[in-house]
């Protein structure tokens, strides 16, 4: 266990979705937890309420006295915070042991049977759904999620430690720190080429991850995945051993039959989008591998409410619908827009997009232009840099020019007025940066407009 040598933990980048889940777990187990992040958020507010000591100033003086003993304090770091910052520099100079979030996650999940979900798209929804299935089945498990479950309002679910459910993140080759008994790979579209260099090298890393799985590997049919491990492989999706059959829409939601080694008929999928039916196939298959009963799966699927910022309906009134989504890759945006078009045929769709990372914008400039071009109108914000410095010749203005005349570039301060003045039926806020902080102001503006005489 990660706490075998330490009883105090300092998180550099504690507000990240993955970091905060580990911090929550350690807090719930009674350890001292502190950390630094650049800006406050709902996650840092929640952690503070749960007992974490958090600073937003990159100053050594902000480190609590409780976390200044190298013999008792483990420092957990994320690549999102530059090592040149004052706090990580001080911990390094003082000889503190430091581990990346990925290694800490590997240490935690080694204590039980690990179920891990990898993939450039779909892993958060699939992981959260799998955790929900285990919760409804009464399993003793701990789930560290890459999003906030709408059912449980948390990114940490904990009923025991026999099983661990987690995302297997390909960024920085993090998923190679895990040793899953059962795993799923949902997709392998090119991404994080700033880390891998080429799509082929990224695929090689996925093959390494697959080889680490000891029991069952569930992966989407058609993925270029050479298998070298001992795990039993099960494919799903079109052409796979597991498929969704008899897909139809009833009362505004998808219903399908799960067809694999066993059949589960009439599964109600509350999540919109055909891509989420495929995510459900992966989660159900993993749940069946650890013995969850088919009747429990059918019942649990009907009660699943998804993940915050994954096709999350924020507002529905005055003839308008507002949906917020984390999509930050052209493939994800394509799936989002296609789902919206299917659910709201003939409606005018306005999208607000904040590109995430200069390198991703550079690598997929044409893809972003095509996917955002499918909107009726697009409002474009500046690139959210996250861990990166600017790249010459790459900007939102360059992307806007490729998208065309139905796209406008504007500042965050202009967004609310621009949305209120635009002609739309469905509004989408899209991106993985800090665009989420604009969601509440937009919702409040729409509600205020609705109640005005």
C-alpha positions as CSV (number, residue, x, y, z in Angstrom):
1,X,0.0,0.0,0.0
2,X,1.1,3.5,-0.7
3,X,0.9,4.4,3.0
4,X,3.1,1.7,4.3
5,X,6.0,4.1,4.9
6,X,4.3,7.5,5.0
7,X,1.4,9.0,6.9
8,X,1.5,12.5,5.3
9,X,1.0,13.3,1.6
10,X,1.6,16.5,-0.4
11,X,0.0,16.8,-3.9
12,X,1.6,19.1,-6.4
13,X,-1.4,19.8,-8.7
14,X,-4.0,18.5,-6.2
15,X,-6.9,20.0,-8.1
16,X,-6.5,17.6,-11.1
17,X,-9.3,15.1,-11.5
18,X,-7.0,12.1,-11.1
19,X,-4.9,13.7,-8.3
20,X,-8.0,14.7,-6.3
21,X,-9.4,11.2,-6.3
22,X,-6.2,9.8,-4.7
23,X,-6.2,12.7,-2.2
24,X,-9.8,11.9,-1.3
25,X,-8.9,8.3,-0.8
26,X,-6.1,9.1,1.6
27,X,-8.2,11.6,3.4
28,X,-10.9,9.0,4.0
29,X,-8.3,6.6,5.3
30,X,-7.3,9.2,8.0
31,X,-4.0,10.5,6.6
32,X,-2.8,14.1,6.5
33,X,-3.2,15.5,3.0
34,X,-2.1,18.9,1.7
35,X,-1.3,20.3,-1.7
36,X,-0.8,23.1,-4.2
37,X,-2.7,24.1,-7.3
38,X,-2.7,27.1,-9.5
39,X,-6.4,28.0,-9.1
40,X,-9.3,27.1,-6.9
41,X,-12.1,24.9,-8.3
42,X,-15.1,22.9,-7.2
43,X,-12.7,19.9,-6.6
44,X,-10.4,21.9,-4.4
45,X,-13.3,23.4,-2.5
46,X,-14.6,19.8,-1.8
47,X,-11.1,18.6,-0.8
48,X,-10.8,21.5,1.6
49,X,-14.2,20.7,3.1
50,X,-13.0,17.1,3.6
51,X,-9.9,18.2,5.5
52,X,-7.1,18.9,2.9
53,X,-4.8,21.9,3.4
54,X,-4.6,23.6,0.0
55,X,-2.6,26.6,-1.2
56,X,-2.9,28.4,-4.5
57,X,0.4,30.3,-4.1
58,X,3.6,28.8,-5.4
59,X,5.5,29.7,-2.3
60,X,7.5,27.5,0.0
61,X,6.0,29.3,3.0
62,X,2.6,27.9,2.0
63,X,3.7,24.3,2.7
64,X,2.1,23.2,6.0
65,X,4.5,22.3,8.8
66,X,2.8,18.9,8.9
67,X,4.4,18.1,5.5
68,X,8.0,19.3,6.0
69,X,9.5,16.0,7.3
70,X,11.0,13.9,4.5
71,X,10.7,10.7,6.6
72,X,7.0,11.0,6.9
73,X,5.8,12.9,3.8
74,X,5.4,11.5,0.3
75,X,5.2,14.1,-2.5
76,X,2.8,13.1,-5.4
77,X,3.3,15.1,-8.5
78,X,1.6,15.6,-11.9
79,X,3.3,16.7,-15.1
80,X,0.7,19.5,-15.4
81,X,2.8,21.5,-12.9
82,X,6.2,22.7,-14.2
83,X,9.1,21.3,-12.1
84,X,10.6,24.8,-12.3
85,X,8.0,26.0,-9.8
86,X,9.2,27.0,-6.3
87,X,7.3,24.2,-4.4
88,X,8.6,21.2,-6.4
89,X,12.1,22.7,-6.4
90,X,12.0,23.0,-2.6
91,X,10.8,19.4,-2.1
92,X,13.5,18.1,-4.5
93,X,16.3,20.1,-2.8
94,X,15.2,18.8,0.6
95,X,15.4,15.2,-0.5
96,X,11.7,14.3,-0.3
97,X,10.6,11.1,-2.1
98,X,8.5,12.1,-5.1
99,X,6.3,9.9,-7.2
100,X,4.1,10.6,-10.2
101,X,0.4,10.3,-9.9
102,X,0.5,7.2,-12.1
103,X,2.9,5.4,-9.8
104,X,0.9,6.3,-6.8
105,X,-2.2,4.9,-8.5
106,X,-0.3,1.7,-9.4
107,X,0.7,1.3,-5.7
108,X,-2.9,1.7,-4.5
109,X,-4.5,-0.6,-7.0
110,X,-2.0,-3.4,-6.4
111,X,-3.8,-4.1,-3.1
112,X,-6.7,-5.8,-4.8
113,X,-8.1,-7.1,-8.1
114,X,-7.6,-4.2,-10.6
115,X,-10.1,-3.5,-13.4
116,X,-8.7,-0.8,-15.6
117,X,-10.1,1.0,-18.7
118,X,-7.9,2.6,-21.3
119,X,-8.6,4.4,-24.5
120,X,-8.3,7.9,-26.1
121,X,-12.1,8.2,-25.9
122,X,-14.7,6.7,-23.7
123,X,-12.6,5.6,-20.7
124,X,-14.2,7.9,-18.2
125,X,-17.7,7.0,-19.0
126,X,-16.9,3.3,-19.2
127,X,-15.0,3.3,-15.9
128,X,-17.8,5.2,-14.1
129,X,-20.4,2.9,-15.5
130,X,-18.4,-0.2,-14.4
131,X,-18.1,1.3,-10.9
132,X,-21.9,1.9,-10.9
133,X,-22.5,-1.8,-11.9
134,X,-20.3,-3.0,-9.0
135,X,-22.0,-0.6,-6.6
136,X,-25.4,-1.9,-7.6
137,X,-24.1,-5.5,-7.2
138,X,-22.9,-4.8,-3.7
139,X,-19.2,-5.5,-4.5
140,X,-16.4,-4.4,-2.1
141,X,-14.5,-2.0,-4.4
142,X,-12.7,1.3,-4.6
143,X,-13.1,3.3,-7.8
144,X,-10.8,6.3,-8.7
145,X,-12.5,8.0,-11.6
146,X,-11.4,10.6,-14.2
147,X,-14.7,12.4,-13.9
148,X,-17.4,13.2,-11.3
149,X,-20.2,10.6,-11.3
150,X,-23.6,12.1,-11.7
151,X,-25.0,9.3,-9.5
152,X,-22.7,9.8,-6.6
153,X,-21.4,13.4,-7.1
154,X,-17.8,12.3,-6.6
155,X,-14.7,10.9,-8.4
156,X,-14.1,8.5,-5.6
157,X,-16.4,5.6,-4.8
158,X,-15.4,3.3,-1.9
159,X,-17.2,0.3,-0.4
160,X,-14.1,-2.0,0.2
161,X,-10.8,-2.9,-1.3
162,X,-11.3,-6.3,-2.9
163,X,-11.5,-4.7,-6.3
164,X,-10.1,-1.5,-7.7
165,X,-11.6,0.3,-10.7
166,X,-9.6,2.9,-12.4
167,X,-8.9,4.7,-15.7
168,X,-5.7,3.7,-17.4
169,X,-4.4,6.9,-18.8
170,X,-2.1,6.8,-21.9
171,X,-0.7,10.3,-21.2
172,X,2.9,10.1,-20.2
173,X,2.6,6.3,-20.5
174,X,0.9,6.4,-17.1
175,X,-1.1,3.2,-17.7
176,X,2.1,1.1,-17.8
177,X,2.3,1.5,-14.0
178,X,-0.8,-0.6,-13.6
179,X,-1.1,-4.4,-13.3
180,X,-4.8,-5.1,-14.1
181,X,-6.4,-8.4,-13.8
182,X,-9.1,-7.3,-16.2
183,X,-8.9,-4.4,-18.6
184,X,-10.7,-2.8,-21.5
185,X,-9.4,-0.7,-24.4
186,X,-12.1,1.5,-25.9
187,X,-10.1,3.3,-28.7
188,X,-6.6,4.1,-29.9
189,X,-7.0,7.2,-32.0
190,X,-3.8,9.3,-32.3
191,X,-3.4,11.7,-29.4
192,X,-0.7,12.9,-27.0
193,X,1.8,12.9,-29.9
194,X,3.8,15.4,-27.9
195,X,4.6,12.4,-25.7
196,X,4.7,9.6,-28.3
197,X,6.0,11.3,-31.4
198,X,4.1,9.0,-33.7
199,X,0.8,7.1,-33.8
200,X,2.7,3.9,-34.2
201,X,4.6,4.5,-31.0
202,X,1.4,5.2,-29.1
203,X,0.0,1.9,-30.4
204,X,3.1,0.2,-29.2
205,X,2.4,1.6,-25.7
206,X,-1.1,0.2,-25.8
207,X,0.2,-3.2,-26.7
208,X,2.5,-3.0,-23.7
209,X,-0.5,-2.2,-21.5
210,X,-2.5,-5.1,-23.0
211,X,0.4,-7.4,-22.1
212,X,0.2,-6.3,-18.5
213,X,-3.3,-7.6,-18.2
214,X,-3.4,-11.0,-16.5
215,X,-6.9,-12.4,-16.9
216,X,-9.3,-10.8,-19.4
217,X,-8.7,-8.1,-22.0
218,X,-11.8,-6.5,-23.6
219,X,-11.1,-4.3,-26.6
220,X,-13.0,-2.7,-29.4
221,X,-13.0,-4.8,-32.6
222,X,-10.8,-3.5,-35.3
223,X,-8.2,-1.9,-33.1
224,X,-4.6,-2.4,-34.3
225,X,-3.6,-4.2,-31.2
226,X,-1.0,-7.0,-31.4
227,X,-1.6,-9.3,-28.4
228,X,1.5,-10.7,-26.6
229,X,0.1,-11.3,-23.1
230,X,-1.6,-14.2,-21.4
231,X,-5.0,-12.6,-20.9
232,X,-8.1,-14.0,-22.6
233,X,-9.2,-11.5,-25.3
234,X,-12.8,-10.5,-26.0
235,X,-13.6,-8.1,-28.7
236,X,-16.8,-5.9,-28.8
237,X,-18.6,-3.6,-31.2
238,X,-19.3,-4.2,-34.9
239,X,-17.6,-7.4,-35.9
240,X,-16.7,-8.4,-32.3
241,X,-17.6,-11.3,-30.1
242,X,-19.8,-9.0,-28.1
243,X,-22.4,-6.8,-29.9
244,X,-25.4,-4.5,-29.3
245,X,-28.4,-5.8,-31.1
246,X,-31.9,-4.6,-31.6
247,X,-31.0,-1.0,-30.9
248,X,-34.0,1.3,-30.8
249,X,-35.2,4.5,-29.1
250,X,-38.0,4.3,-26.5
251,X,-39.2,7.4,-24.7
252,X,-36.2,9.4,-25.7
253,X,-33.5,6.9,-24.7
254,X,-31.6,4.0,-26.4
255,X,-32.6,0.4,-25.7
256,X,-30.5,-2.5,-26.8
257,X,-29.8,-6.2,-26.3
258,X,-26.3,-7.3,-25.1
259,X,-25.2,-10.3,-27.1
260,X,-22.1,-12.1,-26.1
261,X,-21.4,-15.3,-24.2
262,X,-24.7,-14.6,-22.7
263,X,-27.6,-12.4,-23.7
264,X,-29.1,-9.6,-21.7
265,X,-32.2,-8.3,-23.4
266,X,-33.9,-4.9,-23.1
267,X,-31.1,-2.8,-21.6
268,X,-32.1,0.8,-21.2
269,X,-29.1,3.1,-21.7
270,X,-29.7,6.6,-20.3
271,X,-26.7,8.0,-22.0
272,X,-27.3,9.5,-25.4
273,X,-25.2,8.6,-28.4
274,X,-24.4,5.3,-30.2
275,X,-20.8,5.6,-28.9
276,X,-22.1,5.2,-25.4
277,X,-23.8,2.0,-26.2
278,X,-20.3,0.7,-27.2
279,X,-18.9,2.0,-23.9
280,X,-21.7,0.1,-22.2
281,X,-20.7,-3.1,-24.0
282,X,-17.2,-2.8,-22.6
283,X,-18.3,-2.0,-19.0
284,X,-20.9,-4.9,-19.0
285,X,-18.4,-7.3,-20.3
286,X,-15.9,-6.5,-17.6
287,X,-18.7,-6.7,-15.0
288,X,-19.7,-10.2,-16.2
289,X,-16.0,-11.3,-16.0
290,X,-16.1,-10.7,-12.2
291,X,-19.5,-12.3,-11.7
292,X,-22.0,-9.5,-11.7
293,X,-25.5,-11.0,-12.3
294,X,-27.2,-10.1,-15.6
295,X,-30.4,-9.0,-13.8
296,X,-28.3,-6.6,-11.7
297,X,-26.7,-5.2,-14.8
298,X,-30.0,-4.6,-16.5
299,X,-31.4,-2.8,-13.4
300,X,-28.2,-0.8,-12.9
301,X,-28.0,0.4,-16.5
302,X,-31.4,1.9,-16.2
303,X,-30.3,4.0,-13.2
304,X,-27.0,5.2,-14.5
305,X,-26.9,9.0,-14.9
306,X,-23.5,9.4,-16.6
307,X,-20.6,11.6,-15.8
308,X,-20.4,15.4,-15.3
309,X,-19.2,17.1,-18.4
310,X,-20.0,14.1,-20.6
311,X,-23.1,15.2,-22.6
312,X,-24.4,16.9,-19.4
313,X,-27.6,18.7,-19.8
314,X,-27.2,22.0,-18.0
315,X,-30.4,23.9,-19.1
316,X,-33.6,23.0,-20.8
317,X,-36.2,25.7,-21.1
318,X,-37.7,28.4,-23.2
319,X,-37.3,26.1,-26.2
320,X,-33.6,25.8,-25.8
321,X,-31.2,23.1,-24.6
322,X,-27.7,23.7,-23.2
323,X,-25.3,20.7,-23.1
324,X,-21.7,20.8,-21.6
325,X,-19.2,18.2,-22.8
326,X,-15.5,17.5,-22.2
327,X,-14.7,16.6,-25.8
328,X,-11.3,17.8,-26.8
329,X,-10.3,15.6,-29.8
330,X,-11.9,15.7,-33.3
331,X,-13.3,12.2,-32.9
332,X,-15.0,13.1,-29.7
333,X,-16.5,16.3,-31.1
334,X,-17.8,14.3,-34.1
335,X,-19.5,11.8,-31.8
336,X,-21.0,14.7,-29.7
337,X,-22.4,16.6,-32.7
338,X,-23.7,13.4,-34.3
339,X,-25.5,12.5,-31.1
340,X,-27.0,16.0,-30.8
341,X,-28.2,15.9,-34.5
342,X,-29.8,12.5,-33.8
343,X,-31.6,13.7,-30.6
344,X,-32.6,17.1,-31.9
345,X,-33.1,16.8,-35.6
346,X,-33.6,20.0,-37.5
347,X,-32.4,22.2,-34.6
348,X,-29.8,24.9,-35.0
349,X,-26.7,24.0,-33.0
350,X,-24.3,26.6,-31.6
351,X,-21.0,25.3,-30.3
352,X,-18.5,27.1,-28.0
353,X,-15.1,25.4,-28.2
354,X,-11.9,26.0,-26.2
355,X,-9.0,24.1,-27.8
356,X,-6.8,22.2,-25.3
357,X,-3.1,22.3,-25.8
358,X,-1.1,23.9,-28.5
359,X,0.4,20.6,-29.6
360,X,-3.0,18.9,-30.0
361,X,-4.3,21.9,-31.9
362,X,-1.3,21.7,-34.2
363,X,-1.5,17.9,-34.7
364,X,-5.2,17.8,-35.5
365,X,-5.8,21.2,-37.0
366,X,-7.6,19.8,-40.1
367,X,-9.6,17.4,-37.9
368,X,-10.8,20.2,-35.6
369,X,-11.8,22.3,-38.6
370,X,-13.9,19.5,-40.0
371,X,-15.6,18.5,-36.8
372,X,-16.4,22.1,-35.7
373,X,-17.5,22.8,-39.3
374,X,-20.4,20.5,-38.7
375,X,-21.9,23.0,-36.3
376,X,-24.4,25.6,-37.5
377,X,-22.3,28.3,-35.7
378,X,-19.1,28.1,-33.7
379,X,-17.7,30.5,-31.1
380,X,-14.0,29.9,-30.5
381,X,-12.0,30.7,-27.4
382,X,-8.2,31.0,-27.1
383,X,-6.2,27.8,-26.6
384,X,-6.0,26.5,-23.1
385,X,-2.2,25.8,-22.7
386,X,-2.3,23.5,-19.6
387,X,1.3,22.3,-19.2
388,X,2.5,23.8,-22.5
389,X,4.3,26.9,-23.8
390,X,2.9,28.5,-27.0
391,X,3.9,27.1,-30.3
392,X,4.8,29.5,-33.1
393,X,2.1,29.7,-35.8
394,X,-0.5,27.8,-33.7
395,X,-3.4,29.8,-32.4
396,X,-7.2,29.8,-32.2
397,X,-7.1,32.4,-35.0
398,X,-5.5,29.9,-37.3
399,X,-8.1,27.3,-36.5
400,X,-10.9,29.9,-36.9
401,X,-9.7,30.7,-40.4
402,X,-9.8,27.0,-41.3
403,X,-13.3,26.6,-40.0
404,X,-14.7,29.4,-42.0
405,X,-17.2,32.3,-41.8
406,X,-19.6,30.6,-39.4
407,X,-16.9,30.7,-36.7
408,X,-16.0,33.7,-34.6
409,X,-13.1,34.1,-32.2
410,X,-13.9,35.9,-29.0
411,X,-12.7,36.4,-25.4
412,X,-14.2,34.7,-22.4
413,X,-15.5,38.0,-21.2
414,X,-17.6,38.3,-24.4
415,X,-19.1,34.9,-24.4
416,X,-22.3,35.3,-22.3
417,X,-23.4,38.3,-24.4
418,X,-22.5,36.5,-27.7
419,X,-24.5,33.4,-26.7
420,X,-27.6,35.5,-25.6
421,X,-27.5,37.4,-28.9
422,X,-27.0,34.3,-31.2
423,X,-29.8,32.4,-32.9
424,X,-29.7,28.7,-31.7
425,X,-31.8,25.9,-30.4
426,X,-29.0,23.7,-28.9
427,X,-25.9,25.2,-27.2
428,X,-22.8,23.1,-26.7
429,X,-19.8,24.1,-24.5
430,X,-16.9,21.9,-25.6
431,X,-13.4,21.4,-24.2
432,X,-11.1,20.1,-21.5
433,X,-9.6,23.4,-20.2
434,X,-11.2,25.9,-17.9
435,X,-14.3,26.3,-20.1
436,X,-16.2,24.5,-17.4
437,X,-16.0,27.8,-15.3
438,X,-18.1,29.5,-17.9
439,X,-20.9,27.0,-17.7
440,X,-22.6,28.4,-14.6
441,X,-22.6,32.0,-15.8
442,X,-24.1,30.9,-19.1
443,X,-26.8,28.8,-17.3
444,X,-27.7,31.7,-15.0
445,X,-27.9,34.1,-17.9
446,X,-30.3,31.8,-19.7
447,X,-32.4,31.3,-16.6
448,X,-32.6,35.1,-16.0
449,X,-33.6,35.7,-19.6
450,X,-36.3,33.1,-19.3
451,X,-38.0,34.7,-16.2
452,X,-37.9,38.3,-17.6
453,X,-41.3,39.6,-18.7
